[in-house]
């Protein structure tokens, strides 16, 4: 029997919550300019979950941009405190990328750093960590797409 993992991501004030059932499909550190603008940090620790495993409660403020892939991604923050909480990615059939530092209980274990060509000055990536100057390498991207395709 498989145990279902239940975790929650919350904004700073608690007005927005994202209930999540199941394990993340992939965990990444993203250095792209879109993630940096959304989070206000030099990089974003993101855990990606199946869209049907996430259920948001509360008012959001959203921003949609066209990512480097040419597909839209929509970022969601709390409408009250403006804490960045999650994003949906069209290129991954609506996969939900959740800011890992907002999830509890959760241990963030990144598989790789992506968009390192856009990393902020002074950011040091551990030498033993897998890196990609752009999006995920083809093998990881293919695994992500197949994991999320047809799941919405």
C-alpha positions as CSV (number, residue, x, y, z in Angstrom):
1,X,0.0,0.0,0.0
2,X,1.3,3.4,-0.9
3,X,1.0,6.2,1.6
4,X,-0.2,9.6,0.3
5,X,1.9,12.5,1.3
6,X,-0.1,15.6,2.3
7,X,1.7,18.9,2.6
8,X,0.8,22.6,2.5
9,X,2.4,25.7,1.1
10,X,1.4,29.0,2.7
11,X,2.0,32.6,2.2
12,X,3.5,34.8,4.9
13,X,0.1,36.0,6.3
14,X,-1.7,32.7,5.9
15,X,-4.5,34.1,3.6
16,X,-3.3,31.9,0.7
17,X,-2.7,28.2,1.0
18,X,-1.9,25.4,-1.5
19,X,-2.8,21.9,-0.3
20,X,-0.7,19.3,-2.1
21,X,-1.2,15.5,-2.2
22,X,1.7,13.4,-3.4
23,X,5.4,13.8,-4.0
24,X,7.0,16.3,-6.3
25,X,7.9,15.2,-9.8
26,X,11.1,17.2,-9.9
27,X,12.9,19.7,-7.7
28,X,15.0,22.5,-9.3
29,X,16.8,25.7,-8.5
30,X,15.9,28.1,-11.2
31,X,18.1,31.2,-12.0
32,X,15.9,32.6,-14.8
33,X,15.0,36.3,-14.8
34,X,11.3,35.5,-14.6
35,X,11.7,33.5,-11.4
36,X,14.1,36.1,-9.9
37,X,11.5,38.8,-10.7
38,X,8.7,36.8,-9.2
39,X,10.5,35.9,-5.9
40,X,12.7,38.9,-5.5
41,X,15.6,36.5,-4.8
42,X,18.7,35.5,-6.7
43,X,17.2,32.1,-7.5
44,X,14.0,30.1,-6.9
45,X,13.9,26.8,-5.2
46,X,11.0,25.1,-6.9
47,X,9.2,21.8,-6.4
48,X,7.0,20.7,-9.3
49,X,3.8,18.8,-8.6
50,X,1.0,17.3,-10.8
51,X,-1.7,20.0,-11.4
52,X,-4.5,17.7,-10.1
53,X,-2.6,17.2,-6.8
54,X,-2.8,20.9,-5.8
55,X,-5.7,22.8,-4.5
56,X,-5.4,26.6,-3.7
57,X,-7.5,28.4,-1.1
58,X,-7.5,32.2,-0.9
59,X,-7.2,35.2,-3.1
60,X,-4.3,35.5,-5.5
61,X,-2.6,38.1,-7.5
62,X,-1.4,36.6,-10.8
63,X,1.0,37.6,-13.5
64,X,1.3,35.8,-16.9
65,X,4.5,35.9,-18.9
66,X,5.8,34.1,-22.0
67,X,8.8,32.1,-20.9
68,X,11.9,31.4,-22.8
69,X,10.2,28.2,-24.2
70,X,7.6,30.4,-25.9
71,X,4.9,29.0,-23.6
72,X,3.0,31.0,-20.9
73,X,3.7,30.6,-17.3
74,X,1.5,32.2,-14.6
75,X,2.8,33.2,-11.2
76,X,0.6,33.4,-8.2
77,X,1.2,35.4,-5.1
78,X,-1.1,36.2,-2.1
79,X,-3.4,39.1,-2.8
80,X,-2.9,40.3,0.8
81,X,0.8,40.0,1.6
82,X,2.1,39.4,-1.9
83,X,4.2,36.4,-0.9
84,X,5.1,34.5,-4.1
85,X,3.7,31.0,-3.7
86,X,3.4,29.0,-7.0
87,X,3.4,29.1,-10.7
88,X,1.7,27.1,-13.5
89,X,3.7,26.2,-16.5
90,X,1.9,25.7,-19.9
91,X,5.0,24.0,-21.4
92,X,4.5,21.3,-18.8
93,X,0.7,20.9,-19.2
94,X,-0.1,23.1,-16.3
95,X,2.5,21.7,-13.8
96,X,2.5,23.5,-10.5
97,X,5.9,24.9,-9.5
98,X,5.7,25.7,-5.7
99,X,8.2,27.8,-3.9
100,X,9.9,25.1,-1.8
101,X,10.6,27.4,1.2
102,X,6.8,27.9,1.6
103,X,6.0,24.1,1.9
104,X,5.6,22.4,5.2
105,X,6.5,19.7,6.1
106,X,9.0,19.4,3.3
107,X,12.7,18.9,2.7
108,X,13.9,20.5,-0.6
109,X,16.3,18.2,-2.4
110,X,17.2,19.9,-5.8
111,X,18.2,17.7,-8.7
112,X,19.8,20.4,-10.7
113,X,20.2,24.2,-11.3
114,X,18.7,25.5,-14.5
115,X,19.1,28.8,-16.4
116,X,22.5,29.2,-14.9
117,X,23.4,31.5,-17.9
118,X,21.0,34.1,-16.2
119,X,22.2,33.6,-12.6
120,X,22.6,36.7,-10.5
121,X,26.1,38.0,-9.9
122,X,27.8,36.5,-6.9
123,X,25.6,33.3,-6.8
124,X,27.8,30.3,-6.2
125,X,26.4,26.9,-7.3
126,X,28.0,23.9,-5.5
127,X,30.5,22.2,-7.8
128,X,28.9,18.8,-7.4
129,X,25.4,20.0,-8.5
130,X,24.1,19.3,-12.0
131,X,23.7,22.5,-14.0
132,X,22.2,23.6,-17.2
133,X,22.8,27.0,-18.8
134,X,19.3,27.1,-20.1
135,X,16.2,25.0,-19.2
136,X,16.5,21.4,-18.0
137,X,18.6,19.1,-20.1
138,X,16.7,17.1,-22.7
139,X,16.5,13.9,-20.6
140,X,15.1,15.8,-17.6
141,X,12.8,17.9,-19.8
142,X,11.4,14.8,-21.6
143,X,10.8,13.1,-18.2
144,X,9.0,16.2,-16.9
145,X,6.9,16.6,-20.0
146,X,5.9,12.9,-20.0
147,X,5.1,13.1,-16.2
148,X,2.8,16.0,-16.7
149,X,1.4,15.3,-20.2
150,X,-2.2,14.2,-20.1
151,X,-2.5,14.6,-16.3
152,X,-4.6,17.8,-16.2
